[in-house]
């Protein structure tokens, strides 16, 4: 009979540490890949993401004269179908107020009631404050980190792998301990 040594308690936590390190590396590589994509291919990727998230009638707009709208789609929210416009910004920098204002100003052209800005970068404080300005159409903000989260969640650009391992569970054997 083969004798298995009981793994030290640290080996399980080491496995999780290694898995976290691999996940962090994959997320960084995915983000770097997004930054290098062609802008129009990035818009197509966002279209795919929306389709995977349950949006219907998703389409990219004409590459020229899009007035700040790159993708349009419809999502069911409760009993309502909501038309949404999206601006896809593939760059490292910070998104400022004019981008939000341009998107918000284009809602009526697409019969949309809300918008979303998706970027590989970040948002300025002013954009974050203006996104849900009272009396204005709401604009959802998806930064680079959240975008990677969504791509991972929907397994776009990544493969999910599982590792199975055994853990000794003496509490499952306690009834068989010797005694009296």
C-alpha positions in Angstrom: 0.0 0.0 0.0 1.3 3.4 -1.0 1.8 5.8 2.0 0.7 9.3 1.4 2.2 11.9 3.6 -0.3 14.4 4.9 0.4 17.7 3.2 1.3 20.6 5.5 -1.4 23.2 6.1 0.7 25.7 4.1 0.5 23.7 0.9 -3.2 24.4 0.4 -2.8 28.1 1.0 0.3 28.0 -1.3 -1.9 26.5 -4.1 -4.4 29.3 -3.7 -1.6 31.9 -3.7 -0.2 30.4 -6.9 -3.7 30.4 -8.5 -4.2 34.1 -7.5 -0.8 34.9 -9.1 -1.8 33.2 -12.3 -5.1 35.0 -12.3 -3.5 38.3 -11.8 -1.0 37.6 -14.6 -3.8 36.6 -17.0 -5.9 39.7 -16.1 -2.8 41.9 -16.8 -2.2 40.2 -20.1 -5.9 40.5 -21.1 -5.8 44.2 -20.3 -2.6 44.7 -22.2 -4.1 42.9 -25.2 -7.2 45.2 -25.1 -4.9 48.3 -25.2 -3.2 47.0 -28.3 -6.4 46.1 -30.2 -7.6 48.0 -33.3 -10.2 50.5 -32.1 -12.9 49.1 -34.4 -12.1 45.5 -33.3 -12.4 46.8 -29.7 -16.0 48.0 -30.5 -16.8 44.6 -31.9 -15.5 43.0 -28.7 -17.8 45.2 -26.7 -20.7 44.2 -29.0 -19.9 40.5 -28.2 -19.7 41.3 -24.5 -23.1 42.9 -24.5 -24.6 39.9 -26.4 -23.1 37.6 -23.8 -24.6 39.7 -21.1 -28.1 39.3 -22.5 -28.5 42.4 -24.6 -30.6 42.1 -27.8 -30.4 43.9 -31.1 -26.8 44.9 -30.5 -25.1 46.7 -33.3 -22.0 48.8 -33.8 -22.5 52.2 -35.3 -20.9 53.6 -38.5 -17.2 54.3 -37.8 -17.5 57.8 -39.1 -19.7 60.5 -37.7 -20.9 58.3 -34.8 -21.4 61.3 -32.5 -19.8 59.5 -29.5 -21.9 56.3 -29.9 -20.1 53.1 -30.8 -22.5 50.4 -29.9 -26.3 50.3 -29.4 -28.3 47.6 -27.7 -31.5 46.8 -25.8 -31.7 45.1 -22.4 -34.8 43.8 -20.6 -35.0 45.4 -17.1 -38.0 43.9 -15.3 -40.9 44.5 -17.6 -39.3 47.2 -19.7 -37.0 47.0 -22.7 -34.4 49.7 -22.4 -32.4 51.0 -25.3 -28.8 51.9 -24.4 -25.9 53.6 -26.2 -22.3 52.9 -25.5 -19.0 54.7 -26.1 -16.0 52.4 -26.2 -12.7 54.1 -25.4 -9.6 52.0 -25.8 -6.7 53.9 -24.2 -4.6 54.2 -21.1 -5.6 57.6 -20.0 -8.5 59.2 -18.0 -11.9 59.8 -19.5 -13.0 63.4 -18.9 -16.4 65.3 -18.9 -16.6 66.0 -22.7 -16.9 62.3 -23.5 -19.8 61.9 -21.1 -21.5 65.0 -22.3 -21.2 63.9 -25.9 -22.7 60.5 -25.2 -25.5 61.9 -23.1 -26.3 64.4 -25.9 -26.6 61.5 -28.4 -29.2 59.5 -26.5 -32.1 61.0 -28.3 -30.6 60.2 -31.8 -30.9 56.5 -30.9 -34.1 56.6 -28.8 -32.0 55.5 -25.8 -32.8 56.3 -22.2 -29.4 55.6 -20.8 -25.7 55.2 -21.8 -22.5 53.5 -20.8 -18.9 54.5 -21.3 -16.5 51.5 -21.4 -12.8 52.2 -21.2 -9.6 50.4 -20.7 -8.5 53.4 -18.7 -10.0 55.3 -15.8 -12.6 58.1 -15.2 -11.9 61.5 -13.8 -13.6 62.5 -10.6 -15.8 65.0 -12.5 -17.1 62.2 -14.8 -17.9 60.0 -11.8 -19.9 62.8 -10.2 -21.7 63.7 -13.5 -22.6 60.2 -14.4 -25.8 60.2 -12.2 -26.5 63.9 -12.2 -30.0 64.7 -11.0 -32.4 65.3 -13.9 -30.0 63.9 -16.5 -30.0 60.5 -18.2 -27.8 58.0 -16.2 -24.5 57.0 -17.6 -22.9 53.8 -16.4 -19.1 53.9 -16.1 -17.0 50.8 -16.8 -13.3 51.3 -16.2 -10.5 48.9 -17.3 -10.6 46.8 -14.2 -14.4 46.3 -14.4 -14.1 45.6 -18.1 -11.6 42.8 -17.4 -13.9 41.5 -14.7 -16.8 41.3 -17.2 -14.7 39.6 -19.8 -13.5 37.1 -17.3 -17.0 36.5 -16.0 -18.3 35.8 -19.5 -15.1 33.9 -20.5 -14.2 36.2 -23.3 -10.4 36.1 -23.9 -9.8 33.6 -21.1 -10.3 29.9 -20.4 -11.4 28.8 -16.9 -9.4 25.8 -15.6 -10.0 23.8 -12.5 -7.5 22.1 -10.2 -8.7 19.3 -8.0 -6.8 18.3 -4.9 -7.4 16.3 -1.8 -7.6 17.6 1.7 -7.3 15.3 4.8 -10.6 15.4 6.8 -10.1 13.5 10.1 -13.5 14.7 11.3 -15.0 12.3 8.8 -13.2 9.4 10.5 -13.8 10.3 14.2 -16.5 7.6 14.6 -13.9 4.9 13.7 -11.3 5.9 16.3 -10.3 3.1 18.7 -11.2 3.4 22.3 -12.8 1.2 24.9 
